[in-house]
């Protein structure tokens, strides 16, 4: 009998403590360290080749990733097929893309090269971070010093989205 009284007292004490915790968490101010802030970033990474042989675009936003791959149609009445692979962006990917992007350095780049008129391929890279944006265009042979790791990160996302031969690996 004494054990039953002790156990009931123990469970009553646990019940009261649990209710006190719930009231504190409901009425207390939110902890800013626990708040998730989604970075504001948009990326468009595209590969376009001459004679309409290839036109693929990777679009990354706060909400999703879209990889658009155009497959050229064949036969008498060619019809192109557009494959849209979409999925939600893992927050770690967004953080990595956002925090490793030096927008002021990117805005200093003035690449407007490309081989599209001579049957080559162009890579278009558009970046928007918060309220700043900038775009560059370069060829597959161009090297952009200081941006190799960022472009490799985009290539790995391209592959994770189901793409074949991302622009940086052509």
N, C-alpha and C positions, 0 to 999 in steps of 0.2 A: 504494500500500500504506500509506503514511504517513497518507493521508486516511482510509482505512478504520479504522485504529487510533484516530485522533483522533475520528472519528464514533462509534465504539463506546464510547470512553471518555466522550464527551459524553452519549450515551443512557444509559449506566450511571449517570452522575451525576444526570441527570434522574429516573431511576427511583428512586434512593435518596432524593432530596429529596421526591418524591411520596409515598413510603411513610412518611417521617418526618412529613409533614403529616397523613396519615391517622391515625397513632398519636396525635399531639397532639390532634387534634379528637375522637378517641374517648375519650381518658382525661382531657381537660381539663374544667374545670367549665363549665357553660353560661353564656353571656353573658346577663345579665338584660335588657340593652337589646334583644336580639334576640327575647325571649320575647313571644309574643302573649297578651295577657290580654283575654278576652272580657268586656265589661261586662255586669253583671247588671241588665237592664232589661226591663220588660214594659209594653206600652201597649195600651189598648183605646180606640178612637176610633169612636164609633157615631152614626149618624143614624137617628132613628125619627120617622116622621110619622103623623099621625092617620088614622083609617079604614084602617089597615094599608096605606097607599099606598106606604110605603117603610120598610125596616128593614135597613140595611146596617151592617156592622161591620168595622173594620180592626183586626186583632190582630197585634202585633209582639212577638216574644220573641227570646231569644238565638239561636235556631235557625232561625226562619222567619217569614215574613209571610203572613198569611191575610187575604184580603178576602172576606167573606161578603156576597153580594148576594141579597136575596130578591125574586123577581119574582112579582107577584100573578097567580094563575091566572084564566082567563076561561071563560065558558060556563056550562052548567047545573051542573056539579060542579067548582067551582073548585079547582084544585090549585096550591099555590104551588111555585115552583121555587127551589132554593137553589143558587147558583153559588159554589163555593169555589175561588178562585184562590190558589195557594200557591207560594212560591219562597223560596230561602234569602236571608237578609239579607246584603247586602254589608257587610263590616266597617266601611267608611268611613261608612255610614249609621248603624250602631249607635254608632260613636264620636261622630258628630255629635249624635245624639239624647241620648246619655248625658252627654257633657261640656257640652252647652248647657242641661241641665236643672238648675235650681236648685230642688231638692226642698223645701227649707225655705220658700222663697218660694211654691211651688205649694201647700204645705200651709196657707198663710195665706189662700188663696182660699176663699170660702164662697159660691160661686154655686150656687143651687138653683132657678133659674128655668126657664122653658120654656113652650111654648105647646101642648103635646100635648092637654090637655083641650079647647082651643078649635080643634081641627083644624089646629094648627100643627105644628111639628117641634121636636124636642129634639136637642141634641148632648150626648152623654155622653163625658167624657174621664176615663179612669182611668190613672194613672201609678204605676209601682212601680220604684223605684231602690234597689238593694241591699236593705235591710231596711225601707225606708219606703214607704208607699203612701198615696194620696189620690185622691178622685174629685170631679168637679164636673159639674153639668148646667146648660146654658144654651141660649138660643134662637138662631136664626139672626141675629137683630137685635142680640144682645148683642156688645159689644166688651170684650175683657179686656185692659186696658192692660198692656204689657210682655210679653204672650204671643202677639202677632200673628205674629212671625217663627217661633216654634215651631209654631204651628198651620198656618202656610203650609208649613212643612217636612213636616208630616204630610199636608197636602193633596197635595203633590207626590209623596209615597210612595203615596198612594191612587191617583193617576193612573198612576204607574209600575206599580202592581199590576193595572191594567186597569179601574179604577173610573171611572165617569162621575159628574160633578157631586159632588165631595167636599163635605163639610159646610161648610167655610169659603168655598166658591165658589158656594153655592146662592143 
